[in-house]
Amino acid sequence: MSGLRTRRARPLTPTERVLRLRRRISLLFALTSAVGLIAMGVLAVRSDSGRWREQLDHAMDSDSSWALGLLETDADGRLDTAVLADNLNIDCPPLTVLLVDGADPADLTVQHAPAEPCLAVSRGVVLEAGRAAARAEEPRGFDRRTADGTAVRVFALPFYAAEAADDEGPQGVLVTTADASAPQDDHRRLVWVVTGGCAVLVLLSAAVGHVLSGRAVRPALAALGQQEAFLADAAHDLRTPAASLRTLAETALRGETDGVDVHRRTLRLAEGMGRLVDGLLTRARLMSGTAVPARQPLRLDQLVEAVVGEAEESAAEEHRIRIQAEDTVVAADPDLVRRAVGNLLGNALGHGHAPGVPADVVVTVTRDGTVTVEDAGPGLPPEVAGALFERFRSGSGSTGLGLSIASWVAHAHGGSLTAGPGERGGARFVLRLPARER
């Protein structure tokens, strides 16, 4: 038994559990609709089945009552069926007169039967219907078939002597037959229509339930997607400062740097990581709708100059950054705009130059709230131009979130971010923010 292993099922992810819940909601919606539709269909079919039988029985009851009006009373006060038989020499509708022969109402004899009825049923069927009506002392109707298989309705109406006592049974039974093939065909068509309609409505309700359940679980799926995006963004943005902090700590342990400088650089890295975490949390709240951008009057030119200054101080290589800024005021969130401009500038410094050659970046700020970052590198590869601002894509083919975050910041402020070829052969990114009216 030691060689046997049980394979444990893989636990479902939160997204898979939400999708399974959606399927169950759709199935429950479809089953509930099916039960209701089937119940209504059954009621409709049963109601129609009773309706056409009642109509035929009513018509035959009228014919039988007319025939009974021909009965006459003999000297003993009993009905003279001979007169009735003489006036019923017709073949359609076929009328058969049965008389009670004895104390038992079920003991019937045929007094009169049509010679060539239009609907011929066996004598046993006629006697069976007559006995049932005589025992019950009230009219009875039955579904039967003729010898050639035609569907008919057999109706039996008991009649009494003119001076019969209250406890005296019927004197006889009048049995007639009507063609039921047409009503049964109509009823059969109704059954098919109801069945097909119920099937179509069940499928339609299942589709509607699937759509409604999709809308119901959409917020949950969006929240899960935002959670996964936040974790990916956090891992991306914290990877570089965490690696720098580890390298700095290893260098300090080897004693290759001054302790004061190590502490200063460690503090700067910790502050940067704190800003990154705050930015990620702010972005997550904004994307989830729990917060909105804190728009305020902002000197865009000064903010860009500060971002360029920080980039020049932290650059490991002798990159060249030139800035041309006009006095510009926009209504925006300073932290988010700083992050967007920093991502654009970092992308230009990291990917906008050939290996071993310092980057040459020109940053321009105009009065209409436009920030242009242009490099002199190899430009944008055609295969990534269409998906440049998607998560985990960049112009050099490496993974990253910088451009996607910058694009999101632009759209969150009602602006835009576009990319294209620059005048010097490199890439040009244009960030447009709505300028504040003065």
QUIQUI-V863654 format. One record per backbone hydrogen bond with DSSP energy under -1.0 kcal/mol. NH is the residue of the N-H (numbers start at 1). CO is the residue of the C=O. If there is no record, write none. Layout:
# QUIQUI-V863654
[[NH CO] [NH CO]]
This chain:
# QUIQUI-V863654
[[4 1] [17 13] [18 14] [19 15] [20 16] [21 17] [22 18] [23 19] [24 20] [25 21] [26 22] [27 23] [28 24] [29 25] [30 26] [31 27] [32 28] [33 29] [34 30] [35 31] [36 32] [37 33] [38 34] [39 35] [40 36] [41 37] [42 38] [43 39] [44 40] [45 41] [46 42] [47 43] [48 44] [49 45] [50 46] [51 47] [52 48] [53 49] [54 50] [55 51] [56 52] [57 53] [58 54] [59 55] [60 56] [61 57] [62 58] [63 59] [64 60] [65 61] [66 62] [67 63] [68 64] [69 65] [70 67] [71 68] [74 78] [77 74] [80 72] [81 79] [85 81] [86 82] [87 83] [88 85] [90 88] [96 175] [97 112] [98 173] [99 109] [100 171] [101 107] [107 104] [108 106] [109 99] [111 97] [112 97] [118 91] [126 122] [127 123] [128 124] [129 125] [130 126] [131 127] [132 128] [133 129] [134 130] [135 131] [136 132] [137 133] [138 133] [140 156] [142 154] [144 152] [146 150] [147 120] [149 146] [152 144] [153 178] [154 142] [155 176] [156 140] [157 174] [159 172] [163 77] [164 161] [168 165] [171 159] [172 159] [173 98] [174 157] [175 96] [176 155] [178 153] [180 151] [184 180] [185 181] [186 182] [187 183] [188 184] [189 185] [190 186] [191 187] [192 188] [193 189] [194 190] [195 191] [196 192] [197 193] [198 194] [199 195] [200 196] [201 197] [202 198] [203 199] [204 200] [205 201] [206 202] [207 203] [208 204] [209 205] [210 206] [211 207] [212 208] [213 209] [214 210] [215 211] [216 212] [217 213] [221 217] [222 218] [223 219] [224 220] [225 221] [226 222] [227 223] [228 224] [229 225] [230 226] [231 227] [232 228] [233 229] [234 230] [235 231] [236 232] [237 233] [238 234] [242 238] [243 239] [244 240] [245 241] [246 242] [247 243] [248 244] [249 245] [250 246] [251 247] [252 248] [253 249] [254 250] [256 251] [262 258] [263 259] [264 260] [265 261] [266 262] [267 263] [268 264] [269 265] [270 266] [271 267] [272 268] [273 269] [274 270] [275 271] [276 272] [277 273] [278 274] [279 275] [280 276] [281 277] [282 278] [283 279] [284 280] [285 281] [286 282] [287 283] [288 284] [290 285] [291 285] [295 293] [296 332] [298 330] [300 298] [300 328] [303 299] [304 300] [305 301] [306 302] [307 303] [308 304] [309 305] [310 306] [311 307] [312 308] [313 309] [314 310] [315 311] [319 317] [320 359] [322 361] [324 363] [326 365] [330 298] [332 296] [337 333] [338 334] [339 335] [340 336] [341 337] [342 338] [343 339] [344 340] [345 341] [346 342] [347 343] [348 344] [349 345] [350 346] [351 347] [352 348] [357 354] [361 320] [362 374] [363 322] [364 372] [365 324] [366 370] [369 366] [371 431] [372 364] [373 429] [374 362] [375 427] [384 381] [390 387] [392 400] [393 390] [397 394] [405 401] [406 402] [407 403] [408 404] [409 405] [410 406] [411 407] [412 408] [413 409] [414 411] [415 410] [416 432] [418 430] [420 428] [422 426] [425 422] [428 420] [429 373] [430 418] [431 371] [432 416] [433 369] [436 329]]
